[in-house]
């Protein structure tokens, strides 16, 4: 069957409107370079459990976890950080409205960094090098070292983590040769089978919630009965087993897949989505075409120079056990 790429791409472009680079601080009030640099250092700071934001593969190399849920401290597969600023909300269940709110969660979570909110501030104030950084980043505030400002600094840094110039981006900009013939066939199938109904926008996902298992419930390894997703936030019965639709950007780099992290093969994940969400038993050759298209969503990876952390002093409060 002949593929009408002009029609197909125009339909997807309408959904993937605004593919572009995000300026640092987009959606976060245009915070300063100083805040972004401070955010990098704050990501590197360890908590009492000897964990830190940047010890998660979600921060370095800025993609999702490479371990399944049962071995994750936080209880769910870590979401990729690049382009997270464009998500409708943060975490699979959307419990954090934005990156600022999300950044505060792991710091105080007793099974992650385990620092009470007041102790976070005590520790930051007890590290002399942070004082001037916070003053420079938040010059209008008399007491700039606060948990809220630490969250802002981390969020502004995370907003800079984008992966532009993926082959698909170049294709949307008019480079007909940016995608291989196989990838173009995969794109056509991605649209025609209905994948783009949920996976759309600048993130090719991340903009809406959807039930996992619209047509056919996956097995308990992929959808544990006790993990009810969005329902745990809203307590609305219709939100049971509803999760944020994940971004597909850089999906080839972010195995394992789904919120449980139990699917390690991208081809397997594509087939599961066809059956569970679209009521389609995708043929092997269709999966073999869609999967390379998804690989075309891999862009240029962030290049981040890890900073030297400000030194603790003799009077710096110690982590609380």
C-alpha positions in Angstrom: 0.0 0.0 0.0 1.4 3.4 -0.9 2.1 5.6 2.1 0.8 9.2 1.9 3.5 10.8 4.1 2.4 14.4 3.3 -1.0 13.7 4.8 0.3 11.5 7.6 3.0 13.9 8.7 0.7 16.9 8.5 -1.7 15.1 10.9 1.2 14.4 13.3 2.7 17.8 13.0 -0.7 19.2 14.1 -0.2 17.2 17.3 3.5 17.7 17.6 3.2 21.4 17.3 6.0 23.6 18.5 9.0 21.1 18.3 11.7 23.5 19.5 14.4 24.0 22.0 13.3 25.1 25.4 15.1 28.2 26.8 16.5 27.6 30.3 13.8 28.4 32.8 10.9 28.1 30.4 7.7 27.9 32.4 9.7 28.7 35.6 9.7 32.5 35.5 13.0 32.9 33.7 15.3 32.1 36.6 18.9 33.0 36.5 22.1 31.1 35.4 23.2 31.2 39.0 20.1 29.3 40.0 20.7 26.7 37.3 24.3 26.2 38.4 23.2 26.0 42.0 20.6 23.4 41.0 23.3 21.2 39.5 25.2 21.2 42.8 22.0 20.6 44.8 21.3 17.5 42.6 24.7 16.1 43.6 24.2 16.6 47.4 23.6 13.3 49.2 20.9 12.7 51.8 21.2 10.6 55.1 20.5 7.4 53.2 23.6 8.1 51.1 21.4 8.7 48.1 21.2 11.8 45.9 19.2 13.0 43.0 22.0 12.5 40.6 22.6 9.0 41.8 19.4 8.1 40.0 19.8 7.3 36.3 17.0 9.8 35.8 19.6 12.5 36.5 22.8 11.0 35.2 22.7 10.2 32.4 19.4 11.9 32.7 17.2 9.0 31.7 15.0 6.5 33.4 16.1 3.8 35.8 17.7 0.7 34.4 16.3 -1.5 37.2 12.8 -2.8 37.7 10.5 -1.4 40.4 11.2 -4.0 43.1 14.8 -2.8 43.4 14.0 0.9 43.3 14.0 2.9 46.5 11.1 5.1 45.3 8.7 2.3 44.4 8.3 3.1 40.7 10.4 3.3 37.6 12.1 6.7 37.4 10.9 8.8 34.6 13.3 10.4 32.1 14.4 14.0 33.1 14.9 15.5 29.6 11.8 17.4 28.5 10.1 16.8 31.8 9.4 20.5 32.0 6.7 20.0 29.3 4.9 17.2 31.1 1.4 17.9 32.3 2.6 16.9 35.7 5.4 15.0 37.4 5.5 11.3 38.5 3.5 8.6 36.9 0.5 9.4 39.0 0.9 13.2 38.5 1.1 13.9 42.2 3.6 16.8 41.6 2.2 19.6 39.5 5.6 20.8 38.2 9.3 20.3 38.4 9.6 22.6 41.5 7.2 20.4 43.5 8.8 17.2 42.2 12.2 18.4 43.3 11.2 18.6 46.9 9.8 15.0 47.1 12.9 12.9 47.1 14.6 15.2 49.6 12.1 14.5 52.3 10.9 11.0 51.3 11.9 8.6 54.1 12.9 5.9 51.6 15.0 8.1 49.4 17.0 11.0 50.8 15.2 11.1 54.1 15.9 14.6 55.2 13.2 16.5 57.1 12.4 19.8 55.4 13.8 21.9 58.2 17.0 19.8 58.3 17.5 20.3 54.5 17.7 24.1 55.2 19.9 23.6 58.2 22.4 21.6 56.2 22.4 24.1 53.3 23.0 27.0 55.7 25.7 25.0 57.4 27.7 24.7 54.2 29.5 28.1 53.7 29.9 27.8 50.0 26.1 27.8 49.3 25.5 31.2 50.9 26.9 33.3 48.2 25.3 31.1 45.5 21.9 31.5 46.9 22.4 35.3 47.4 23.4 35.7 43.8 20.6 33.5 42.5 17.9 35.2 44.7 19.1 38.7 45.2 15.8 40.2 46.3 15.4 37.9 49.3 16.8 38.6 52.7 16.9 34.9 53.6 17.5 33.1 50.3 18.4 29.7 51.6 15.1 28.0 51.8 13.8 24.6 50.7 11.5 26.4 48.2 14.5 28.1 46.6 16.5 24.9 46.5 13.6 23.3 44.6 13.4 26.2 42.2 17.2 26.0 41.5 16.9 22.2 40.8 13.8 22.7 38.6 15.4 25.4 36.5 18.4 23.2 35.9 16.2 20.3 35.0 14.4 22.5 32.5 17.6 22.9 30.5 17.8 19.1 30.0 16.5 18.7 26.4 17.7 16.5 23.6 17.1 18.5 20.4 17.8 17.6 16.8 16.5 14.1 16.8 16.1 12.6 13.3 12.3 13.0 13.7 12.8 16.7 14.6 14.8 17.2 11.5 12.1 15.4 9.4 9.4 17.7 10.8 11.5 20.7 9.8 11.6 19.5 6.2 14.5 17.2 5.9 12.9 14.3 4.0 16.0 12.2 4.3 16.2 12.4 8.1 14.2 9.3 8.5 15.0 6.0 6.7 12.3 4.3 4.6 11.7 1.8 7.5 11.3 4.7 10.0 8.9 6.4 7.6 6.8 3.3 7.4 6.9 3.1 11.2 5.7 6.7 11.5 2.8 6.0 9.2 1.8 3.0 11.3 2.3 5.0 14.5 -0.3 7.5 13.2 -2.7 5.0 11.5 -2.9 2.6 14.4 -3.8 5.3 16.8 -0.5 5.7 18.9 -0.4 9.4 18.2 -3.8 9.9 19.8 -2.0 9.8 23.2 1.6 10.2 22.3 1.7 13.7 20.8 2.9 17.2 21.5 6.5 18.4 21.9 7.2 15.4 24.2 5.4 12.9 22.0 3.6 12.0 25.2 3.5 13.4 28.8 0.5 15.7 28.1 -2.4 13.6 29.4 -3.5 10.7 31.5 -4.9 7.4 30.3 -5.9 4.0 31.8 -3.3 1.3 31.4 -5.3 -1.5 29.9 -8.0 0.3 28.1 -9.0 -2.8 26.1 -7.0 -5.6 27.8 -5.5 -5.6 31.2 -1.8 -6.5 31.1 -0.5 -9.1 33.6 0.1 -8.3 37.3 3.8 -7.9 36.7 3.0 -4.8 34.5 -0.1 -3.7 36.4 0.0 -4.7 40.1 -3.5 -4.7 41.6 -2.4 -2.5 44.5 -0.8 0.2 42.3 -3.9 2.2 41.3 -2.0 5.1 39.8 -3.8 8.5 39.6 -6.5 7.2 41.9 -4.1 7.4 44.8 -3.9 11.2 44.2 -7.5 12.1 43.3 -9.5 9.2 45.1 -11.8 9.4 42.1 -12.9 5.8 41.1 -12.6 6.5 37.4 -8.9 7.2 38.0 -8.1 3.7 39.1 -5.2 2.3 37.1 -4.8 5.6 35.2 -1.3 6.9 34.6 0.4 9.7 32.9 1.1 8.9 29.3 5.0 8.8 29.1 7.1 10.7 26.7 8.5 8.7 23.9 11.5 11.0 23.4 14.7 9.0 23.8 12.6 5.9 24.5 15.3 3.7 22.9 17.6 4.7 25.8 15.2 4.4 28.7 14.6 0.6 29.2 13.0 -0.9 31.2 9.5 0.3 30.3 6.2 1.1 32.0 5.7 2.4 35.5 6.8 -1.0 36.9 9.9 -1.3 34.8 9.2 -4.9 34.0 9.4 -4.8 30.2 13.0 -4.7 28.9 12.5 -5.0 25.2 11.1 -2.0 23.2 9.6 -4.4 20.7 7.8 -6.1 23.5 6.5 -2.8 24.9 5.2 -1.8 21.5 3.3 -5.1 21.2 1.9 -4.8 24.7 0.6 -1.3 24.0 -1.1 -2.4 20.8 -3.0 -5.1 22.6 -3.7 -3.3 25.9 -4.5 0.2 24.6 -5.6 -0.2 21.0 -7.1 -3.7 20.7 -4.7 -4.4 17.9 -2.6 -7.6 17.6 0.4 -5.9 15.9 2.1 -8.2 13.3 5.8 -8.8 13.8 6.6 -6.7 10.7 4.5 -3.8 12.0 6.4 -3.9 15.3 9.6 -4.1 13.3 8.7 -0.8 11.6 7.3 1.1 14.6 10.3 0.3 16.8 12.9 2.0 14.4 10.6 5.0 14.2 10.7 5.3 18.0 14.5 5.2 17.9 14.3 8.3 15.6 13.1 10.2 18.7 16.6 10.0 20.2 18.1 13.5 20.2 21.4 15.1 21.1 22.1 14.2 24.8 22.7 16.9 27.4 26.3 17.7 28.1 26.6 18.6 31.8 29.8 19.3 33.6 29.6 18.0 37.1 30.4 20.8 39.6 32.7 20.7 42.6 30.4 20.7 45.6 30.9 23.3 48.3 32.8 21.8 51.2 31.1 21.0 54.5 32.7 22.5 57.6 33.2 21.5 61.1 29.8 23.2 62.1 27.8 21.7 59.2 24.8 19.8 60.6 25.3 16.1 60.1 22.6 14.0 58.3 20.0 12.8 60.7 19.7 9.0 61.0 
